[in-house]
Amino acid sequence: SPNQKSTEEIYMTVPSKFVTLSNGELISQTSHADGTRTDYWKMDKKHAPYLFFMGVGEFSIVKDTWNGIDVNYYVEKEYESVAKDIFGKTPEMMTFFSTITGVPYQWNKYSQIVVRDYVSGAMENTTAVVHGEAAQQKKGQLIDNNEWEGTIAHELFHHWFGDLVTAESWSNLTVNESFATYSVYLWYEHKYGKDKANAHMYDDVQTYLQSQSEGKKLVRFYYENREDMFDTVSYHKGNAILHMLRDVLGDEAFFAGMKNYLIEHKFGTAEAQELRLSFEEVSGKDLNWFFNQWYYGDGHIRLSVTYDYNTIINTVTVNINQQGKTFKFPLSIDIYEGNGKTRHNVWVNKTRNSFTFPFNKLPKLINVDAKHVLLAEIDDKKTLENYIFQFKNAPHYLDRRYALEEIAKHQDNKEAFNTLIKAFSDPYYEIRILALERVDLFQKYYKKEAIAKIENLAKFDKKTLVRAAAIEVLGKLVEAGYRPLFEKGMNSESYAILGKSLFSLYQIDKKATLDKINTLSEDTKEHLAESITNIYINEKDKTKLPFIANHVLSGMFLSNNKRVQQLYSEAFKWISESNNKEAITNLTDDFVKLGKMYKKFNFDKMAINMLNQLVYTQQQSSNKNKDELILILKTGMAKLIE
């Protein structure tokens, strides 16, 4: 149970060549005549036993500090030179989290260690965080984006929510995990601005919405296994709920409530009701209504929005109809007329709600949930003209994203196409990438101006991911004149640029591209798997099936790009029908690995079902070795069930 807490002493006797890591302080090291060494670690502050840790191995220790305490990164020798590129923002995070919580970091050190074959991604062991091998990234990856930065923030923030104050029971796990998940939003907002934070929140909300977990409550008193609590509801839904609570309370009360909770329960345990009391104490507000529907209730808001205009008396009625469960919540509505906007804050508490507002000129846009804080699915009856105006004038990342997604469906409309091209200049790089992914250069408003802008992005955009996306678009034109650009890209340090250049060159010179692939190291090929897999599928080269099989599940389920998902789905079908033992083995091993790693998203159950489908496919095949292949698949299923 997480409500047990104690101090801790651990002795580890290991071969002298190994280093050790555990919670707290390394008190002593004693060498022995047999070539071993005993390390004595001591944690003198109470913490939960599930946070105890022992790490042993051959690691390079890259040293850092924060306010006089050791901040160390334990990595494989190969990654020593990039350890600070991966983990180096940790001290800055420690300062930021100490500031926003009002509680300075409470522990004697902060170490992070990267290990192999760790199935849970990362774990917040007190002062000795463990990360899975995906944390170790090459320079070519880090140039594009440090994919592990959010996880680093998440595990660090647990040293306040989870380690310092621990959930009283597994039922209340969300008081640990929702705050750790929300810390990523807070860090991105602080370090990179609201666009990146809001883009991250969008991804988390989509993860929850797509998980089919609507019937699960945030606090669950009945569950079959405690592992069932480690799911997208405790993490991602809880994250979105905290974001709504912050909006309800305002920043001052929200952060004061966090501080109150941490100080009140420091080195102890607490549950959701005590979290509510901490926020109520500092805000003076009754929050039972919020906690009852969001912590102890299930589901999320579903809205249908329509508009009734009365041009005789110049009013508009906004109809907010709830589908399914009825929630109560504050709602922001922005009305754009003339050269300005007016915000109206209303309270929704019925199944059918109507709000009437005056206007001087017919509104160009009515933006419901203008702050984009609701955990909601909203069906809004906007016109194309509304969306074009929204993209140009509404400030939130989601205003631009949602508008761009709709505008991209109407590129046969000249103004829509021009607006999409305008998105190439958006200040946030993910919007620029989205515009590049959606642009259609083969419809009637194709213009040299658009191509010129894409060429400019491919050569000069400050974000390598944008340059890579632009190169991919140019590759679709199959123009030999871009060969120098693609060849230059194939010498880039950026894996994203290298990969997209590789596939773009393939469109105009297959032999040169295949020759280039053959010169790449196996490690580099692994990092360019998407582009190389695409090429191998086009080549129908069966000898490459084992390589493809190593990456097919990541492409199908971990990519947000529908085109990539489709590509790997085709590869999956190809492998499933093949008689290639190595490919079937690689695919099965990946099912087992990812099934265990993403069990909280029920991927283990999906993996079992898909392996079962593969068994059926092989049973129906004429493959001479199908019995051997079926045994491999069934063995994988057994590993996921155990």
N, C-alpha and C positions, 0 to 999 in steps of 0.2 A: 504494500500500500504506500502511496506517496506521502502519507501524513506522518510516517516515521522519519525522525531525523537524528543524526548522531555525528560526533567527530569520527576520525578515521586514521588508522595507521596501516601501512602496507609495506611488506618486505618482499623484494623480488631478487632472486638469485638467477643470474643470466650469464651467458658467455661474455667475457670482458669486452669483446668487440662491439657489443650491442649497447645502445643507449636506452634508457627507460624514461617513462613519463607517467605521472599519476597526479592526483589531486593535491593541492596544497604545496608544501615546501619539501625539497630534497634535503633531508637532515644529515645523512651520511652515506658514504660509499666505502665498502670494505672488500678489498681484493683477497682472493684465495689462491692457494698453491696449485689448485687444479685448473687454473685459467678462467675461473668464474669470478663474479663480483656480486655482492649483495647491496642493493640500494634500499634505503629506508626513507619512505615518504610519509609525511604527516599532514593531515588537514585538521586544524584546531578550531574550526568553525563548523557549526552544525549544518549538515545538508542531507538530502535524501539518498538512501542506498542505491536507487536506480541511477544516480549520478556518479557512483564510484567508477574509477577507470584504471586500467593497467595497460600501458603501451610498451612494447619491446621491439627493437629492430635496428637495422642499419639506416640511420637518418642523418642528414645534414641539418644542423641547428642554425638557423638564421636569426640573429638577435636584433631586437628592437626594444624600445622602452616607452612607458607612459607615466608621467608624474612620479618618476623614481622607481617604478615597479617593472619587472621583466615582462616583455611581450615577445614571445619566441615562436618561430614557425619551424616545425619539424617536417622536412620534405625529403624525397629521394634525391640523391646526389645530382641527378640529371636536371633537376628543377631548382637547384640552389640559386642560380643566377637570376631567376625570375620570381623567386619567393616573395620579394617585396612588391613586385608588380601585381602579384595575386593578392597578398594579404596586407600590403603596406598601408592601406587606409584604416586599419584596425585602431591605431592610437587616436586618430581623428574621430572615429566612431565612438570611442570610449569617452572622449571629451563631450561630444554631442549628446550621447545618451545620459551621461552624468548631469548635464545641464537641463535637459528637458524633463527628466524625472525628478530633479531636485535632490537626488540621492547619489552621492559620489560612488564610483565603483568600489565594492566592499571587500574584494578578495586580494590575496597577497601576490598573485601573478596572473598572467593570462597567456596560455600556450595553446597552439593549434597544431594538430598532427594529421597528416594525410596517409591513409592506409589503403590497401588493396582489398577488393571483394567485400566491401562494407555495404550492407544491403539497405541501409536506411538513409542514405544521402549524407547526413551529418547528425551529430548528437552533442548536446550541450553539457557534457560532463564538466562539473565545476572546476574551473581554471585549467581544464585539459580537454578542450573541444576536439572531437575526432571528425574528420571529413573523409568522404569517399574519394576515390582516385580521380573522379571528374574535376575535382578542385585543381588538380595539377594541369595547367594549360601551357601550351607552347607560346612563344613570342608571337607567332603568326595569328594565334587566336586572340591573344590579349590586345593586339593592335586593333582588332575589330571591336571586341567587347569582352570585358571580364564577366563571363557568365556566372561566376560564383560569388560575385560581390553581395548580392542579396542574401545568399545563404550565410555568408560571413556575418552580416548584420543581424540576421535572425538568431543565430546561435549566441552571439554576443549579448543581445538584448535579453535572452533567457537568464543571464546572470543577475537580472533584476526580477523578471517575471518567469518563475520556474525554479530557479536555484535559490535566490534570496527569499522570495515568497513562493511557496509551492502549492499547487492545487491540493485541497484537503482530500479529494478522492478522484478516481479516474473519471467519474461522472462529470466533474468540474474541470476536466482537462483544459477546456477552452480558456480559462483564466491564465494558463501558461501560453498556449499555442496561438491564440488570437493576437495577443500582444506582441509575441515574437514575430508573427507574420506582419502585423501592422507596422512594426519597426522598420521594415524595408520601405514602406511608403514614406514614413517620416524621414528616413535617411535620404532617399532619393529627392524628396521635396526640399530638404535642407541643402543637399550637395549639388543637385542638378536642376532643380526647379520643378514647378507643378506639372509640366507636360509629362516628364518622365515618370513622376509619381502617379499621375492619373492613368498613364498608359499601363503601368504595372498593376494598378487596381483593376483596370478593365480586364486584364488577363486573368487575375485571380477570380473575379466575379464570373467570367466565362467558364473557368474551371469548375466552379460550384454549379453553375446552371447546367452544364453538360454532364454532370455526374449522376443525375437522376436521384438526388438525395433530398428532395423536397419534403419527404415525410419524416426526416430526422430532426430532432430538437438539438439545440446547441448544448444544453445540459440534459444528459440522459441518465436516468437512475437505473434503467434496466438494459443490460447488454449481455451478449453471450460470452464475449471475451474482451478483456481490456484493450486489446489491439484494435478492436472495432471502433474505439474512440479516436484513434489516430487517423482521421479521415478529412475529407475536404470541408466538412461542416465545421469541425473544431478549428481548422486552420483558415480556409479561405472565406467561408461564410462568416466566421467570427471576426475576421479582419474587416469585412465590409460593415458588419454591425458596429464595430468600434468607430469606424469612420462616420456612420450615422450618429452615434452617440456624441462624438466630438462636435458635430454640427448642431445637435440639440443643445448642448451645454455651452458652446463657445470655447475657444482655445484656453482662456485663462482658467476656467473651472475644470476643463477636461484634464489639463496637465496638473493642476492642483490636486485633483482627485486621484490621479496616478500616484503622486507623491504621498498623499494621505494614506493610501492603501499600502504602499511599500513600507512606510515608517511604522504604521500600526501593526503590521504583521511580519516585520523583518526577522529573518532566520526562523520563521514559523510557517504555518499553512493557512490557507483561506479558501473560500468558495465564492460562487457568483453573488450570493446574497450579501456577503461582506464587501464585495466590490461595489455593489449598488449602494450600500450604506456609506462607503467612502466618498462616492460621487455626490450623494445627497447631502452629506455633511458640509461639503465645501460650496455646493451650489445653492442650497436651500430649496431645491426642487424635489418633488415626489417623482421618483422614477419607476414606480411599480408598473405603470402602464407600459413603459418601454421594455423592462426586463420580462414582464409576463408574456409579451407577444414575441420578443426576439430571443430571449434566453430559454424560456420555458414553453414556448410555442414553436410550431414548425412552419415551413413554407416561406414564401416571400411575396412581395407585392406584384400584382398583375393589373395593369391599367389599360383601358381603352379611352383615348382622348379625341373628342370632336369639338367643333366650334360652330356657334350660331351668331351670325352678324346681323345687327339691326342698323342699317344705314340711314334710317329716318331719325333716330335719336342718338346715333353714333355710340353704340355699345356693342361689346362682344361678350358672349357667354361661353365660358370654357367648361365643358362637361367632362368630369373625371369619374369614370365608371370602373369599379373594381370587379375583376373576374375572379371567381373562387372565393378564398377567405377574405374577410373584411378586416383591414388593418386601420390603425389611426396613426397619422403622421403629419408633420409640418411639410409644406410644399412651397417651393419658390417658382413663380411664374414671371418671366420677363416678356414685356410687350414692347416691340420695336415699332416706332412710328416717327415719321420725319427723320431727323438726324440724331435721335436719341432713343433711350429705352427707359422704361419704368418697371421697377420690380415690385411685385405683389407677393406677400407672404400669407398663405392661407393654411387652414387646418382641415385635413381630410379625415372623416371619421365614419362615413356611411358608405354603403354599397354604391349609391348614386349621389354625386355631388356636382353642383353647378355654381359657378362664380361669375358674376357679371361685372365688367369693367368698362369705363368710358374711354373714348379715344377722340382725338381731334382729326386725325387723318387715318384712313384705313391702314391697319397694321401690316407691315411687310413680313413680320414673323411673330409668332407667339411661341415662346420656348418654355415648355413645361419641365419641371425639375431642372431648372436652369443651373443650379449648383452641382447637379449630377452626384448627389450623395445617396439617393435611395437604392436599396437592394431591390431592384424592380425590373420587370419586363414591361415595356411601354409600347403600345401600338398607337402611334400618333399619326393623324391624318394630315400630313403636310404635302404640299405640292412641290414640284420640281423647282419652281421659282422660290419657294420658301427655303429649300435646301441650298440653293445657290446663294441666297442672301445670308443664310446661316453660316455657310463656310466663310464668307467674306467678313462677317461682322461679329458673330458670337465667339467669345474668347476661349472657352474651355476646350481641352484636347478632344473630348468626346463630341462636342459640337462639330468640330472639323472632321473627325473620323466618320461619324454617322452621316454627315452631309456628303462627304466624299464617296462613301460607299453607295449612296443613292445616286449621286451625280454620275458615277462611273457606269451606271446602267443605261444612261441616256446620252451617249457620246455622239449620237446622230443629231443632237441638238447643239447648235454652234456655241451658244452661251455656256452650256454645260461642259462642252469640250474645252473651251477657253478657261473655264474655272478649274478644271482638272489640271490643265497645264500650269495655271497659277500656283497650284499646290506644290509644284517643283521647287518653289521658293519659300515654302513654309519654314518657319524658324525651327521646328522640331523635326529631327531626322526621320522618325518613324512615319510621319505624314508624307514626307518626300518619298520614302520607299513605297508606301501604300499607293501613292499616285503613279509611280513607275510600274508597279505590279499590275495596276488596273488600266493603264492607258492602252487605247486601241489605235494603232497607227495605220490601220488599213480601212478606215471608214472615210466618209466623204469630206470630213474637215481636216484630213491629214494635211499638215503644213510644215514647210521647211523650218519655220520658227520653232516648232515643237521639237524637231530633230536637233536643231542647234542647241536648244536648252538641255536636251538629254546628253548630247556630246559634251557640253560644258560640265554637267554633273559627273560624267564618267571620268573626266580628266582632273577636275579641280575641287569637287566637294570635299569639305574638311572631314567628313565621316567616310571611312573606308566602306562601310556597309552600303551607303548610298552610291558610292562609285561602282561597287560591285553590282548593285541592282540596275544601274544605268547601263553598264556593260552588257548585262543579260538582255535588256531591251534591244540594244543595238545588234546583238547577236541574232535576234529573231528576224532582222531585216536581210540577213544573208548577203551582205555587201562586202565584196573583196577589199574595198577601200579601207575597211576598219581593221584589216589584218595587222598593221603596225601597232594599233592601240591594244589589240588582244595579245600580241606577242610581248608587248611591254608589260601588260598585266600579268603574264605568266612568269615574270621575274619579280613580282611584287612580294614584299614580306607578309602582306595581308593574305591570310588563307581565303577570305571571302572573295577578294579580287582575283586571286590566282584561280580559284575554282570556277568562277563565272567566266573568266577569260578562256580557260581551258575548254569549256563547253561551247562558248561562242566561236572559238577558232575551229572547233569540230564541225560546225555548220558549213564552213567554207573550205576546210582542208582536213579530211578525216585522217589521212596517213600521218601528217605532221603531228597531229594531236596524239594519236596512239603512240607514236615514237616518243613524244614528250612524256607521256604517262609512264612508259617503260623506264625512263631515266629517274623517275621520282623514287625516293625512299619509301619503304613500306609504312613508316610512321607518317610521312606527308600524305600518302594515299589515304590513310585512315581519316585524316582531317579534311580531305577533299571528297569524302565518300559520296555526297549527293551528286556532284558533277560527274564523278567517275562512274558511279552506278548508272546514271542516265545514259552515259556513253556505252557502257557494257550492255545495257538493255537494248539500245538501238542496234548494236553490233550483233546481238543474239549469240554472244560468246559464252557457251555453256561452261567453259573452263573457269570462268570468273564467278560462277554461282556461289562458291564458298565465301568470297569477298562480299558479294551482295548480301548474303544471308546474315553477315555480321552487323549489318546496318538497317535492315529492312524494317524492323520494329520501331526503331527510333524515328525513321522517316514517316511511318504510318501514324504513330501515336504521339510523338514528342514535338513534331513540327506543327506550326500554326498555318503553314502555307498549303492551301488545298491542292495546288498543282504538285507539290512535293508528296503529299499524302497519296495522290492518285498514282504518281510514278512508282512509289514503293508498294502500293497495293498490287500493281501489275507484276512487280518483281516477286511479291509474296506468292501470287498465283503460279508463276513460273517455277518457283522453288518447290511449292507444294506438290506439283505434278511430276517433278523430276525424280530420277533414281540416283541423284548425287548424294552419297552418304555423308560426305564432309559438310555439304551445304545444309542438309537436314539436321545434322548434329549441331552445327553452329546456330541455326535458327532455334532449335530446341533449348540449347544452353542459354540463349538470349531471352527466351520466354521465361525460363526459371529465374534468371538474374533480375530481369525487370519486374517479373511478377512479385518477387519478394521485396524489391526496392520500392515499388509503388503499390504495396498492399493496401495502404490507406485510401487509395483511389479505386479499390476493388479490381486492380489490374490482374491480381492472381486468379480471380474467378474468370475474367475474360481470357486469360492465357490458357486456362484449363479447357475452356470451351473451344478455343481456336485450335489447340493441339488435338482435341477430339475430332474436329472437322478435318484436320490433316490426316488423322488415322483413317477416317472414312474415305478421303480422297485416295489414299494409298491402297486401301482395300479394293477400291473400284478400278485401280490401275492395272496395267499389264506388266509393271516393273518386275523383273525377275528377282530382285532383292527386296521386294516390298515387305516380307516378314521381318527382315533385319531392320528396315526403316521404321516399321510399326513399333518394334520393341524399343527403339531409341525414343520415339515420341511418347510411348506409354511410361517409360522410365522418367521422362521429364514431368509428365502429369503427376506421377507419384511423389516427386520431390516437392511439387507445389502444394500437394495435399497434406504432406507430413507436418 
